[in-house]
Amino acid sequence: MLGQFVRFAGVGGIATALMYLLLIALVEGLSAPPVAASVAAYSLSAVFNYAANYRYTFDSRVPHRRALPRFMLIAMAGLALNTLIMYLMTAIATAHYLLAQIVATGVVLVWNFVANRRWTYAAHKV
């Protein structure tokens, strides 16, 4: 499981870098509100995350028709958690949006790994 988590974190690192680039570009370049920019960036990076985790991290044999909807549900729950943390930290606690995103990323990383390992990419039982 440790090796799998390391691969998950590596894939997640690439997806997170993509997310942060999009987040910064939207906030700094287009003056988008931080919470909305975080939602957009998270959603776009999730596409890469699914494909890479399916093949590389979990070497899944679960059919896409089963894995993809599960991944999407977990990603949406992760997005809700990410959005809540971003909102609480930026709107309520007035933290800088990048600090808020770092906290949200850490929490969502743990959620996504556990949920995807146990449900999305778990061995398909016939």
N, C-alpha and C positions, 0 to 999 in steps of 0.2 A: 504494500500500500504506500510506503514511503516513496518508492520510485515513481509510482503513479501520481502522487501528489507533486513531486518535483516536475514531472512532465506537464501536469495541469498548471502549475505555477508558471512554467516557461511559456506555454501557450497563452496563459492569462496575462503574462507580462507583455507579450506582443500585442494582444488585444487591448490591454490597458494603455500601452503607449499610443496606439491608434486612437483610443478614446480620449486620452488627454490632449493629443494634437488637435482633434476635432473640437474638444471643449474649449481650448484656448483660442483656436481660430474663430469659433463662434462668438465667444465672449469679447475677446480683444479686437478681433477683426470686424465683426458684424454687430457688435454691441447687443448681442442677444442676452436675455436674462439668464443668470447662471443655472437656475433649476431647469429651465427649458433646454438650454444648451446641453446640460448633463443628460437629460432624457434622450435627446437626439443622438448624442455621441455614444451613449450606452447601447442604444438600439442598433446603430450601425456596426459597432464592434461585435455585437452578439452573432452576427452572420458568420464572421471569420471564426469566432470562438466555437460555434457548433461544428463546423467542418473540421477544424483542426483537432478538437477533442474527440470527435467520432473516430477519426483514423489514428491519430498519433497517441493521444493520452490513454484512451480506453480500448483501442484496437477493437472497436465494437463490431459485432456481427448481428446486432439487433437491427431489424429492418427500419429504414428511415420512416416508414409510415407509422411505426410505433415510437421510435426515438425522437423524431422531430417535434411532434406535439408535446411530448413530455418535456423536452428541452425548452420549448417555448413557454410552457407553464412555469417552469422553474425560473427562466429568464425574466418573465413578467413579474414573478414574486420578488426576484432580485432587483428588478427595476423599481418596484414599489418601495422596497427597503432603501435602495439608493436615493430615490427621490425624497423619501421621508427624512433621511439623514441630512441630505443637502438642504432641504427646506428648514429643518430645525436649526441647523448650524449657521445658515446664511441669513435667514429672515428673522429668526428668533434670537439666536446668540450672536449675530452679526460677525461671524467668523469669515475670514477670506475664503472665497469659493474653492481655491485649490486645497487648502487645509481640510475643508469640509469633504471634498472629493477623495482625499487620501484616507480619511476615516471611513467614509462610505465604501471605498474600494476594499479595505481590509475586512470589514464586516461581510460584505457581499461575496468576497473570495471564499470565505469559510462556508457560507450558506450554499453557494453554487457547487463547490467540490462535494460536500456531503450529499446534497440532494441528487446531483447528477450521478455520482458513484452508486448510490443506493437504489435509484429509480430509473433514470434515463438510460444509462448504459449497462445496467445490471444484466447478467446473463439471461437470455431469452429462454423461457421454459415453455415447452410445448405440451 
